[in-house]
Structures are given as C-alpha cells and as structure tokens.
Amino acid sequence: MYHRFLRFIEESHRDGVMGDGRYAVALGKAKKLRRFLIIIGQPSMAVHKFTNDVLLEFRQFIYDEYKYVSQYPNLYPRGVGQRLPQKRLNDTTVVHDLKLFQAFFAELENSNEIHCSPFRKLSREKRRKIMHVMYDEPIFLRAEEVKKVMTTKVPDVLQWVKDIFVLNCTIGCRIGDLLHLTLDKIATSEDGIPYIHYIPSKTTRLQSSNHEVMTPLINPALEIINRTQLKLMGPNLKYGKERYNKNLRRLLEYCGISRRVSLYCQETKDNIYKPIYEVATSKLARKTHIDMLNKVQINYYAAGLHHPGSEAVFRYTGLELKDKYELIKAAFK
C-alpha cells in the first residue's frame, strides 16, 4: 500500500498532474500513511487489503495522530524543521488528505489493480459525511486596516515581514510566487505603467499556453521593490512560509489590527471569535487584494443586459493593464 501510493505521487508529479508544492505536501501524506500502517502492525499491507473499515480507521488516525507521538517516539523524531502533530486536526485538513487517497484509489480502479475503491464501498450517507467541510467566513483586511499597516512605523525586526505583506497586498499573488520573483519580472508598458509579470507556479503545468499574470505596480509596491531589490527573505526558503506566518501575526498585533473574526470550532460545533492577528496566514494578503479590487468594480451584470452568471459579458470586454492600474489605485486610495 505504502510503496504503491508513493509511486502514484511520483508519477503524478512526473506527468504534471501535481506541481512542486502539491508534490511536497503529498510526500508528507505518504509518510503519514506509513506511520499508520506501522502502528496498526501492517507495514506491508497490500492495496486490496485497505478496506473501507481500514479507511475509516485511517481517517480517525489523521484526526488524532498527535496522541501517538509520545507512544511511538521512533516514528516522530525531534529535530530542526520537524513539525510534530500537536493537536486534533480540523475537518478541512482531514478531508484534504482523504481526497488525495480518493484520487489514488480511483486510479487503481481505472487500471484494474483493484476491483472497487474503498470509498465506493461506503454508504452514500457515510461518504457524504466524511467528505463534508464547514468553511469559515473569508478573512481579509479592510482598506483602512491595510492603510494602518502601511503607515505604522515598525521595529527593524518586523520591517521585512511588513515589506512582504504590503507588497503582496498590492500584487495579490501566492506567497510562493512572491518570494521567487526577481527584478527581471518588472517591466513598463507602452503607456508608461510599471507592472510585474509571472506564470503562477501552482498552475503552470496545467496551463495550455504561456499566459502570464500581469499586475500593475502602484507607488507603495515600487518603493518596496526599489529598496529591497526583491530580496525579501534569505536565500533559504525551505521554512520561509512558516517563519513568515509567525511574524505576520506579530506584525498585525504590533499595528493594532485586532478586529475579531469568526472561526468554526470542531469541539463546540459553533463559531468562536479571535483577533485577526491570531489567525492570519500567508493567504491573508491575497484575499485582501482580491477583496479590495472587488469592492471598487461595478457589478458586471448591473446594466441588466445579461443574466447573472452569463459568460457572454466576459466575451465582449476585458480589463487591460491600464484598467487594472486605475482599479488598484482606486482600491488603495
């Protein structure tokens, strides 16, 4: 089971089904599977022996793996960069894991390596239940909160994370793409508008063309780029995202961004409320960018010429670089 799953991951990466980021995450899931098989005393379990009952047992293991850390220290070595399970996982993370295994078993089924996926042997109601996710309300900064971060003078130890966050709010790309941008990705249009262009790493293998994202650069972004030369973090980015997340929370707390946001609690089955600086992640800037631009645009269907959801409206028009530039300037005042 373990070696076949590992082969599935390697082939998916080789064939372009998985990008580098998803590939690294999937390898972590394979290690989790290996630990589970060892703990239940079946390290060499055959694929066809992984029944729906074992699947449900594995699902419970994913939720509560933190309970096994002290019992099996050899499986959970402590060291630099090791992130040991410390608490019960939420539904979203568990379902994300299960979807990868669902795709794995679907491929085995299609290639006639197994007769039937263990997921299909579950009742419809049980399958719906274990794959159900409750999503939180989207979390983003409001325009006045972004301005507060931009105008707050911070200590030198927080300046680098402020630079990354503000720049990312103005560009809106994923943090992985941002940290790999270089100065050769900066250009100027015929209209004299500076912009940044790149192919998103997450979707590059799935694109049918070499189409790039082109985002205009407003003054705050240009100031950071000129001052840092896009050397936003040290050359070792292996744990850059984790380091950034931790310091982003420190930055927002220092800037007084304490608005409370709702999060769904698995234990109480109800919403709990925390300051935004306690729950901020690297996705916050991207969500903020999208929200700010959305709020300065006119509803595409406001004219009443097309029904809401109609794709025809997008065939007749398109935002050019100069249009995006005006929108971003308006969003950031």
C-alpha positions in Angstrom: 0.0 0.0 0.0 2.7 2.5 1.0 5.0 1.9 -1.9 2.1 1.9 -4.4 0.9 5.2 -3.0 4.4 6.6 -3.2 4.6 5.5 -6.9 1.2 7.2 -7.6 2.6 10.5 -6.1 5.9 10.3 -8.1 4.1 9.5 -11.4 1.6 12.3 -10.8 4.4 14.8 -10.3 6.4 13.4 -13.3 3.3 13.7 -15.6 2.5 17.2 -14.5 -0.7 16.4 -12.5 0.9 17.7 -9.4 3.0 20.8 -9.2 6.1 21.0 -6.9 4.1 22.4 -4.0 1.4 19.7 -4.1 4.1 17.1 -4.6 5.9 18.1 -1.4 2.6 18.1 0.5 1.7 14.6 -0.9 5.0 13.2 0.2 4.1 14.2 3.7 0.8 12.4 3.4 2.7 9.3 2.3 4.8 9.4 5.5 1.6 9.7 7.5 0.3 6.6 5.8 3.5 4.7 6.5 3.3 5.6 10.2 -0.3 4.5 10.4 0.5 1.1 8.8 3.3 0.5 11.2 1.2 1.5 14.2 -1.6 -1.0 13.3 1.1 -3.7 12.7 0.6 -3.9 8.9 3.6 -2.1 7.3 3.5 -4.3 4.2 -0.3 -4.2 3.8 -1.4 -5.0 0.2 -3.5 -2.4 -1.6 -6.6 -4.7 -1.8 -6.4 -5.2 2.0 -7.0 -1.5 2.6 -10.8 -1.9 3.0 -13.4 0.7 3.9 -13.1 -0.3 7.6 -9.3 0.4 7.4 -10.1 3.6 5.6 -12.3 4.8 8.4 -9.7 3.8 10.9 -7.1 5.8 9.0 -9.4 8.8 8.9 -9.6 8.7 12.7 -5.8 8.4 12.8 -5.4 11.6 10.7 -7.6 13.5 13.1 -5.8 12.3 16.3 -2.3 11.5 15.2 -1.0 13.8 18.0 -1.9 11.1 20.5 0.7 8.7 19.1 3.7 11.0 19.3 4.7 10.1 22.8 3.8 6.4 22.3 6.0 5.9 19.2 9.0 8.3 19.6 10.9 6.4 16.9 8.3 7.4 14.3 8.3 11.0 15.4 12.0 12.1 15.7 12.5 15.6 17.0 14.9 17.9 15.2 15.3 21.1 13.3 12.4 21.6 10.9 10.4 18.7 12.3 6.7 19.7 12.8 5.2 17.1 15.1 1.4 16.7 15.4 0.3 18.7 18.5 -3.5 18.8 18.4 -6.5 17.3 16.7 -6.8 18.3 13.1 -9.9 20.2 11.7 -12.3 18.8 9.1 -10.8 20.8 6.3 -7.3 19.3 6.7 -8.7 15.7 7.1 -10.9 15.9 4.0 -8.0 17.4 2.0 -6.0 14.2 2.9 -8.8 11.9 2.1 -9.3 13.5 -1.3 -5.8 12.6 -2.3 -6.4 9.0 -1.3 -9.7 9.0 -3.1 -7.9 10.0 -6.3 -5.3 7.3 -5.7 -7.9 4.6 -5.4 -9.8 5.9 -8.4 -6.7 5.4 -10.5 -6.1 1.9 -9.2 -9.7 1.1 -10.0 -9.4 2.5 -13.5 -6.3 0.5 -14.1 -8.0 -2.7 -12.8 -5.4 -3.0 -10.0 -8.3 -3.2 -7.5 -11.9 -4.2 -8.1 -13.6 -1.4 -6.2 -12.3 1.7 -4.3 -12.9 1.5 -0.5 -14.6 4.9 -0.9 -17.3 3.4 -3.1 -17.9 0.7 -0.6 -19.1 3.3 1.9 -22.8 4.2 2.0 -23.7 7.4 0.2 -24.6 9.0 3.5 -21.4 8.0 5.2 -19.3 9.1 2.3 -21.1 12.4 2.2 -20.5 12.8 6.0 -16.8 12.1 6.0 -16.1 14.3 3.0 -18.2 17.3 4.3 -16.4 20.5 5.2 -17.6 23.6 7.0 -15.8 26.6 5.6 -15.2 29.7 7.7 -16.2 33.2 6.5 -13.4 34.7 4.4 -10.8 36.6 6.4 -9.2 39.7 4.8 -8.1 43.2 5.9 -10.3 46.2 5.2 -8.8 49.1 3.2 -8.4 51.2 6.4 -6.6 48.3 8.1 -4.2 47.9 5.2 -3.5 51.7 5.3 -2.8 51.3 9.1 -0.2 48.6 8.4 1.4 50.7 5.6 1.7 53.8 7.8 2.7 52.3 11.1 6.5 52.5 11.7 7.6 49.1 12.9 10.9 47.8 14.6 13.6 46.7 12.3 12.9 43.0 13.2 9.4 43.4 11.6 10.3 45.5 8.6 11.0 42.5 6.3 7.6 41.0 7.1 5.9 44.3 6.6 7.6 44.7 3.2 6.4 41.2 2.1 2.8 41.8 3.4 2.3 45.2 1.9 3.9 44.2 -1.4 1.7 41.1 -1.5 -1.4 43.1 -0.8 -0.7 45.3 -3.8 0.2 42.3 -6.1 -2.1 39.6 -4.8 0.0 36.6 -5.9 0.6 33.5 -3.8 3.4 33.8 -1.3 5.5 31.1 -3.0 5.4 33.1 -6.3 6.1 36.4 -4.4 9.2 35.0 -2.7 10.6 33.8 -6.0 10.1 37.0 -8.0 13.2 38.6 -9.4 13.8 42.1 -10.9 13.7 40.7 -14.5 9.9 40.2 -13.9 9.4 44.0 -13.7 8.6 45.8 -16.9 6.9 49.0 -18.2 4.1 49.1 -20.6 3.9 51.4 -23.7 1.6 53.6 -21.6 4.4 54.0 -19.1 2.7 51.8 -16.5 5.1 49.7 -14.4 4.0 46.1 -13.9 5.1 42.7 -12.7 4.6 39.6 -14.8 4.9 35.9 -13.9 3.4 32.5 -14.6 1.8 31.1 -11.4 3.8 28.1 -10.2 0.7 26.3 -8.9 -1.0 26.1 -12.3 1.9 26.3 -14.7 1.8 22.6 -15.6 -1.9 22.7 -16.2 -1.9 25.8 -18.5 -2.5 25.3 -22.2 -0.4 28.4 -23.0 2.4 30.5 -21.6 0.0 33.2 -20.5 1.4 35.3 -17.7 -0.3 37.2 -14.9 0.3 40.9 -15.4 -0.3 43.2 -12.3 0.3 47.0 -12.3 2.6 48.3 -9.6 1.5 51.3 -7.6 3.8 53.6 -5.7 4.0 51.6 -2.4 4.9 48.5 -4.3 7.6 50.3 -6.3 9.1 51.8 -3.2 9.5 48.3 -1.6 10.9 46.8 -4.8 13.4 49.6 -5.3 14.5 49.5 -1.6 14.7 45.7 -1.3 15.6 44.7 -4.9 13.1 41.9 -4.2 15.5 40.3 -1.7 12.6 39.9 0.7 13.8 36.9 2.6 17.1 35.0 3.0 18.2 32.5 0.3 16.9 29.5 2.3 13.2 29.5 1.7 12.6 25.9 3.0 10.8 27.1 6.1 10.2 30.6 4.8 6.4 30.3 4.8 6.2 29.1 8.4 8.6 31.9 9.5 6.6 34.5 7.6 3.2 33.3 9.1 4.6 33.5 12.7 6.0 37.0 12.2 2.9 38.2 10.2 0.9 37.7 13.3 3.4 39.7 15.4 3.3 42.5 12.8 -0.5 42.7 12.8 -0.6 42.7 16.6 2.0 45.5 16.7 0.0 47.5 14.2 -3.2 47.1 16.3 -5.1 45.1 13.8 -7.3 43.3 16.4 -10.7 43.1 14.7 -12.4 39.8 15.8 -13.2 37.3 13.2 -15.3 34.1 13.4 -13.8 30.6 13.2 -15.7 27.3 13.4 -14.8 25.2 16.4 -14.9 21.4 15.9 -15.4 20.6 19.6 -18.3 23.0 20.3 -19.8 22.8 16.8 -20.2 26.6 16.9 -18.3 29.7 15.9 -15.6 31.2 18.1 -14.1 34.7 17.7 -10.5 35.6 17.8 -8.4 38.7 16.9 -7.4 38.6 13.3 -3.7 38.9 14.3 -4.0 35.4 16.0 -5.3 33.6 12.9 -3.5 35.4 10.0 -1.7 33.3 7.4 0.2 33.9 4.2 -3.1 33.8 2.3 -4.4 36.9 4.0 -2.7 39.3 1.6 -4.0 37.5 -1.5 -7.5 37.5 -0.1 -7.2 41.2 0.9 -6.0 42.1 -2.6 -9.0 40.4 -4.2 -11.5 41.9 -1.8 -10.2 45.4 -2.2 -10.3 45.2 -6.0 -13.7 43.6 -6.0 -15.2 46.5 -4.0 -14.1 49.2 -6.4 -15.5 47.4 -9.5 -19.0 47.8 -10.9 -21.1 44.7 -11.0 -20.7 43.2 -14.4 -24.5 42.5 -14.7 -25.7 45.8 -13.3 -26.7 47.0 -16.8 -29.2 44.2 -17.0 -28.1 43.1 -20.5 -27.2 39.6 -19.3 -28.5 37.3 -16.7 -26.2 36.9 -13.6 -23.7 34.2 -14.2 -23.8 34.6 -18.0 -20.3 34.2 -19.6 -21.3 36.3 -22.6 -20.5 39.6 -20.8 -16.8 38.5 -20.5 -16.6 37.7 -24.2 -17.4 41.3 -25.1 -14.9 43.0 -22.9 -11.7 42.6 -20.9 -9.6 44.5 -18.4 -6.5 45.9 -20.0 -3.4 46.7 -18.0 -4.2 50.4 -17.7 -7.7 49.5 -16.5 -6.2 47.3 -13.8 -3.8 50.1 -12.8 -6.7 52.5 -12.2 -8.6 49.9 -10.2 -5.6 49.2 -8.0 -5.0 52.9 -7.4 -8.7 53.4 -6.5 -8.6 50.4 -4.2 -5.6 51.6 -2.3 -6.8 55.3 -2.4 
